[in-house]
Amino acid sequence: MASVFVYHVVGDLTVGKPEIVEFYESETVLSAIRAIGESPEGSIPVWKKRSHVGSSIMESSDMRQQRFVGILSSFDIVAFLAKDEYLGDQDKALKTPVSEVVVPNNSLLRLVDPATRLIDALDMIKQGVKRLLVPKSVAWKGMSKRFSVIYYGKWLKNNESPSNSSNNLPANMNRSTTSSGNAIRDRYCCLSREDVLRFIIGCLGALAPLPLTSIAALGAINSNYSYIESSTPAIEATQKLPQDPSAVAVIENTPDGQYKIIGEISACRLWKCDYLAAAWALANLSAEQFVMGVEDNVTSRSLAEFCVNSSSGDTELANGGGSGKPRKFSSRSIGFFNNSNHSFGSRSMYRGRSAPLTCKITSSLAAVLAQMLSHRATHVWVIEDENDDVLVGVVGYADILAAVIKPPATFIPANRSTEVLGNEIQC
């Protein structure tokens, strides 16, 4: 295990993180769309309101954890708006409370002390935690490497728990990570898995030779991904609605029985879209049309007029707003780029916003990590080396984090030069 994960603590990653502003389940879908658009993660934690009112009243960490409901993504919103009962009544859909949309899952967030070891936090994330809620204490001034060695090294050597060794701690660290019943200062920041990955990419040298090892050698490729065939209705993607990553591959079958990826329907692709237009497309188009784009001049038999009601201000959800007049649907309204020079038959030449983010099975871990962070993506689809677009699996946040905390004996050094790595990252 790399010492960087033992010597650092969660508090080291909170520098510069803003204080969290809770989004309550009583808010409307319209408010959730705006909040997701402003969120750097493309999804938002949803909370129940406190039973008591007043900022001066302390709240225990147990109570805080119990108030957490779940995480709401753009995919969840579009899937909700695409339902028949809401597709024809946009006002009703946008005014629906978020409590009817979010999938309750209290285990997706964990409240941790700033002095929690980073290796312990990574283990939580490996088990399915997507957000770490960290108290912002005035007394917290960060954790130095030498303090964390003394802080944890003695406990690990003597098999003692933090609560039994509190007298040996520095003054600003004399807190138990399990003191959930104690009242804590009501100010928090939220760490996402992307924050953790950005920290990891900043210390790749300490993880050698892992960064140059291929994702296949590390076992980071997840073959249990969700997919639908291109000829099926796009709405079928909502029937399997995966949570991690929140993405469904759109595939075509090849003559030899393999899958060729032509696009994806995912939370990160729908993050900045026109949610109403995307919902209409999800309910009325095939998966191929949804990801490849459709032109404005398609026949009225295959594409009906799509009206956007601006009376409730819902056109402000779109990238550029709108006039509120009836208009025909275009994949531009979702955010896809159309290219009239290429038909659906020229799939290999079509490259727009809907093109899936891919890597090869021989790509190094560092290259895939840099690719995900530069594109603000939650995952990368893995294709074969020999056959472009032949889908093998997917690499997500959890897969990368699981790979970096494996025992050193499982690392297989790759005979790759730093020049090759640099070329991959640039790509």
N, C-alpha and C positions, 0 to 999 in steps of 0.2 A: 504493500500500500504506500502510495506517495505521501511523504511527510507533510506536504502542503495541506492536505485535508485534515491532518491531526493538529497541526500548529495553528491553523486559522479557525475562527469561530464565526457564527452567523452575524455577529455585530460588525465584523469587518466589511460585510457586503451592504450594510445599511447606510453607509456614508453617502449623503446627497439624496437619499430617497425621501420623497415628500410624505407628509402625514396622510394616512388613508382617510378618504371621505366615504362613509358607508352609503350604499345604495340599497334602499329598502324594498321588500317584496310587495309593498302596497303601491309602489310607483307604477306608472303605466308602461305599456310596450313602447310607446313613442319616446318616453323619457329614457328607456333602456337603449333604444337605437342610438340616441344622441350620446349617451354615456359610453357605449361600446366604441363609437366612432372616435371619441376623445381618449379612450384608453390605449396606452402603448402596447398592451398585451392582446388587444382585440377581443377580450372577454372581461366580464366583471363579476366579482363576488357579490352575492345577494344576501342581505341580512334581514332578520326580524327586528322590529323596533324594540327599544328597551322598555321594560315594563314601568320604569320610573323615569321621570323627566328631571333634567337638571345636570349641567356639566360638572357641578361640584360634587356630585355623588359618585363615589368610587364603585367600580364594578369588578368582581372577581374574574379571573381568567376562565374559570369553569362556566360562568354565566355568559361570558363573551363567546366561548366556543359553542355553546348550545344555541346561541342566537344565529349562528351561521347556517344558511339554508343550502346553498349550492353555487355553482358557477354558470353564468349565462353567456353563451357565445352567439355570434352572428348566424351560425348555422341553425341554432335553436329558434331564433327569431324568424328566419325565412321559412323554416319548416312549419312553424305555427301559422304564419300569414298565408301559407299555401293551402291550408285546410279549406274545404268547400264552404263550411259555415262562416268563415271569415273572409274568403276571397271576394265575395260579392258585397261585403259591408266593411269597407276600410275603416270608417269611423269607429265602428264597434271593435274592430281588431286592435286599432291603435290605442284605444282607451281601456283595453283589458288589463287587469292587474298582472304584474310580473309573476305573482304567486301561481298563476295558472299556466305559466310557460316554463319556468325553471324546473329542472329535474332535481328534487331534493337529494343531496348527498353530503352529509356533514363531515365525511372523512376526507374531502378534497382540500381542506384547510386545517392547518395545525398551528396553534399558538405556542411559540417557543421563546425561551429566554435569550437575550443577546449573547450570553456566554456559552450557548450550546455549540459543541464542536461541529465543524463543517461536515466531517465524516458522518456524524449522527444525523445531520440534516439531509445529507445525500441518501442515507438509508431510508429516511421517511419518504423522500420523493420517489425512491425506487419502489416503495410499497404503494404508491398511488397518490400521494399528497401533491397538489398542484400549486398551492400557495402557502407561504410561511408568514404568519403574522407576528411581528416582532415589536415589543414595547419600545417606545422612544423615551428613554429616561434621561433627565437632565444630567445625571451623574455619569452617564456612559460616555467614555472618551476613547473607546476602541480597545482592541486587544492586541498587545504586541506578541511577537513570536516567543520571546524568552519567557513571558508570563504564562503563555499557554502550555509551554513545555513543563514548567513547574506545576502549573495548575492541574494538568491532566496526567503528566508522567508519573507523579507520585501515586495518584489514585489507581492508575492502571497497574502499577508495579505491586501495590499493596492490596489490590482488589477491594478498595474501599469505595464507597459511594460518595458523591459530592456532599450529601447532607452530613456525613460523618467526618468530613475533612474541612468544614467551613472555617475552622480556626486557622488553617494554613493558607488561606486565600488572601490576595491583595484586597484592600478596602473596597475598591470599585467592583469586585467580583464576588463578594460575600452574599451570593444569592443562590438558591436552589432552583434548578431547571424544572423541578417537579412540584413547586409550591403553588399549585393551581388554586388552592383555597384562599390564598392571601390576596388582598386588594392591591391592585397595581395602578400606576398612573394611567389615566384614560387617554393616552396618545400612542398611536401605533403607526408603523409603516408595513407595507406588504411586499414581500419578495416573491417573484415569480421564478419559474424554472429558467426562463431566458436570462434573468439576472445572474443565476448560478453559472450558466454556460458562458456568459461574458466574463465572469471571474476566471473560469477555467481556461478560456482562450488566452487570457493575460499571463498565464503561468505554464504554458505548454512545455517550456524547457525543463521544468521540474518533473514532468510526467514521462520524459524520454525512457524507452523508445516507443511508447504507446502512440503518440501523435502521428508517427510515420507508418503505423501498422494499418493494414486494410480493414475495412469494416467487416468484411467476410471472415478474416482471421480472428477478429475480436468477438465474433458472434453477435454483432450489433444489428443484423438484418432481421426484421420481424416479418415472417411470412404469413402471419394471421391478420391480414388487412381486409378491409371491406371494399367491395367492388360491385358494379352493375354493368351489364352489357350496353353498348352504345345504342342499340335499337329499342331498348326498353324505355318506358316513360321516366323522365327525370325524377318524378315524385317518388319513385321506388327507393331513391337514396335516403329518404326520410324514414323509411320503414326499418332501416338498420342503424341509422344515426349513431355512429361510433363516438366514443368519448375521448379516446387517446390513441392516436391523434383524431381530431374531429374532421375526418376526411374520407371520401369515398372515391375510389378510382373508377374512371369510365374506360372500359376496355373493349377490344375487339378480339375475337378468336382467330388465331392464325391456322393455316392448313395443318400444321404439325401439332395442334392442340395446345399451343401456348397462348398467353395473353399479351396483347399489345396495348399499351396505355396511350390514350389520345387526349386525356384531360382529367380533371378532377372537380368534384363538388365538395368544397371544404370551407371551414370557418375562416381561414386566413384569406381565401379568395373572395369571400363575401363580406369581408370586414368593412371596406369603404364603399360598398355598392349602394345602388338605389334598392332598398329592401322590398318595396312594393313591386317594382318591376321584376326583381329576381323571384319573388314569390309567384307572380303570374307565370313567368317562364317555367318555373319548377313544376307548376300544376298543369301546364298545357303543352310543353315541348318534350321531345325525346331527349335522352341523355346526350346524344351526339349533337343535337341542335343547341342544347344549353351550353356545352363547353366549347363548341367550335364557332358559335356565333351564327346569327341569321340576319339577312339583309332586310332593309326597309320595304323593298318592292316584292316581297313574297306574296302569294295569292291570298285573297281574303278567305278562301276556303280552308286554308291551312293555318291562318293567323288572323284572329279577330282583332278589332280595335280595342285598345287598352287605354282606359281613362284614369287619370290621376286627379284625385280630389284635393284641391289646395285650400279648401275652406278651413281645415283644422291645422293648416301649416305643415302637412305631411310632405309637401314637395321639398321642404327644407332638409329632408333626410337625404335627398339625392346630392350628388356631387355638385351640381350646378343649379339646383332648384328647378323651377318650371313655371309655366304660365297657368296651368290648371285646365287648359283646353284639351279636348279629346285628341289623342295622338296614337299612332300605330306603334306597337312594341318594336324596339330594336335592341340588339345586344349591346349597343352603345349605352343604353339606359341602365344596364347592369354594371357597365364598366369595362366590358370586353372591347377589343379593338377589331373592327372588321377590315377585311382586305378583299375588295371586289375582284382582284386579279386572280384569286385562287378559289376554286370551288371546293365542295366537301371532298371531292376525289383527290385533291392535292393536300392530304393531311400532313404529309411529311414536310411540306413547305410552309404550312400555316404556323405562325408564331405570334401570339398576342398575349394579352394578360391572362387568358385562360390556359396557356401552355403550362403543363405541369413542371415542377422543379424536379430534375432528376440527377442522379449520379450513377456511377458504375460500381460493380461489386468489388473492383480493385481500388476504388478511391480510398485514400487514407482518412483516418478519423479526423485529423486536423482540417483537411480540405472540406469534408462534409460539414463540420462544425462551422467553419468560416462561411460556407455557402448558406447555411440556415440563418445565421445571424445577419449576414449582409442583406438577405431578402426578407428578413423579419418573418420567417416561416417556422411553423411548428413541426415540420417534417420534410423529408426528401424521399421521393420514390426511387427505388433501386432497380436498374436495368442491367441486362447482360452486357459483357464487353463486346462480343462478336455481333450480336443482333441488337441494333438500336431499337429502343421503345419496347422490347420484350420485358415484361414486368417480372421481377423476382421477389420484391418485398418493399418494405418501407422502413425508414429510420426516423424515429421521433426523439423527443426530449428524453423520455424514460430510457430508451435504448442506449443513448449516448452516455447518460449518467450511470447506467448499470455497467457499461463497458469500462468506464474510468475507475470504478471502485472495485474491480475484480482483483484478486490476489496477483502479485507480480508473476507468479509461475505460469499464469494463463496467458501472459502477453507473448505474442510471437513477433520478434523483431522483423521488420521489413527491410529489405535491401533497396532502399529508395534514398536518393540524394535529396538534399534540401532544395536543390534547383527544381526537381520534379514537383516537390511539395509546393513551392512558390508558384509554379505554373498552374497547378490545380486550383490553388486559392484564387488566383487571378481569374480563372474561368468561372 
